């Protein structure tokens, strides 16, 4: 009876009765060492090495529906007679070891599959005429648990293996930017196996990529820091920050450009923090801060590369971002459903409204529904967009992917070509009203098209005064319902309970209908937001600095901005006008730069950098 084990947690948990098996016999040494073709182990079966015996028993166990592990040994290589006996047992043999509890250190509550199974195979070493051999001296195949089906047993850890050739191929795929799902599908096609029948799982591939990352993480971090320092030397306003762990390993690095900080000053009211991307080569989480500029295009604010997706990492990332942006938090931040990120935002940006980004959520639709719906997925997606009245995000996602490339490649592009193409488009007035013409001269084509749609629809609504500056705006085909618009004359303040302006910064059809009723021929300036105008205003600190020393100069700045806005509006109506304006402005700028600046002028125009 075996009653002692190398592992104290398994002591007396497995009783192997030597008398239940045929004892070793000297006569059996005359048996041939030829490889046995039998598929079931038997007493007296011989193997050249104990590893060969283990492989044979493992194949037998896989056919039966369980896996095995090496258990107790007798003897030790290099000491006395050396290794003389080995035991291989079912992976569910033994009992769950009891861990010592500690009040100061939390213990992981990991479930164990061990249930005291008695199945085993014992082999003993014998030397005959100087030849070493291993014989089966004990075998029992009685299990106290259900055995797995063939399509289930392949998921046991013992049978999930990645060959050296596959490891090299996975590393090559990772460096080329292929996702883990794409890797799996590609290797399934190469090996001609059904989906899900590779000898390893997605989790195994991700763990392997993680091991690649651990080997090269320090060198990659050094290269990344060296690149940031190089850019900082060339561009002093470039910003970056990083953090190290207690082992002096890089755990996070973030960066942003001077132009990104300037863009954030105007377009940072609503920010998307996209953490759904990963750096393909080493599977690192990549977070990107983006917004939308006045031309409706993605606007890059900064990005961060993290080692882990936890509350501590996201907290550090948000602190660094606020530091980059001079402490200015966005009014609204949109993310995916990451709970750790949500907790970090509530602490670092308590006054910022946190919402889920519909595009980031929809980006996960393929992984959620593709396998369920199969070929009908595309049909379902089209119906989903139609049902919820959503625009197809193809163009937006294309711009999103460009922003990811920008972040990783350290390039800072703002889509100047697309902006120029918008400016060259001829604007067509649909209503012919002075209000529409005024908006067309101020707003970018993207923003004007949104406002123009509301102006066209406003003509279908009736505006009925309700007293005390309240108007009821209702569609002409309906007898009840409608939206209430509040008008405060002395402040020229509009407020509609549809909250469209608060959401998008574009006046709704209800408010525009009230302005028409009040005989307005221009939209009040406060409802033509800076973020949607053709020409961005100079930073507020510059205007305030000028205004504090000279009101006349502040008025001149505002007048100049108005003229520039009109210039861009008129020049964008044709390519000839645009070319002419570009040439003349270049000459004008050269002449202005040649003018000397007096000390008093420079003092009046001074501002904080």
MONORWO-V996198 format. One record per helix or strand of 3 or more residues. SS is the DSSP state (H for helix, E for strand). FROM is the first residue (numbers start at 0). TO is the last residue. Records with the same first field share a line. If there is no record, write none. Layout:
SS = FROM-TO ; FROM-TO
This chain:
H = 7-9 ; 17-19 ; 25-29 ; 49-63 ; 149-152 ; 156-158 ; 163-174 ; 179-190 ; 201-233 ; 257-266 ; 310-323 ; 338-347 ; 357-361 ; 364-386 ; 393-408 ; 415-423 ; 433-441 ; 444-457 ; 488-490 ; 499-503 ; 508-516 ; 524-526 ; 529-531 ; 539-548 ; 550-570 ; 574-593 ; 598-603
E = 67-73 ; 84-89 ; 119-127 ; 130-139 ; 238-243 ; 249-255 ; 269-278 ; 283-291 ; 297-305 ; 331-334 ; 352-355 ; 460-466 ; 469-474 ; 482-487 ; 492-495
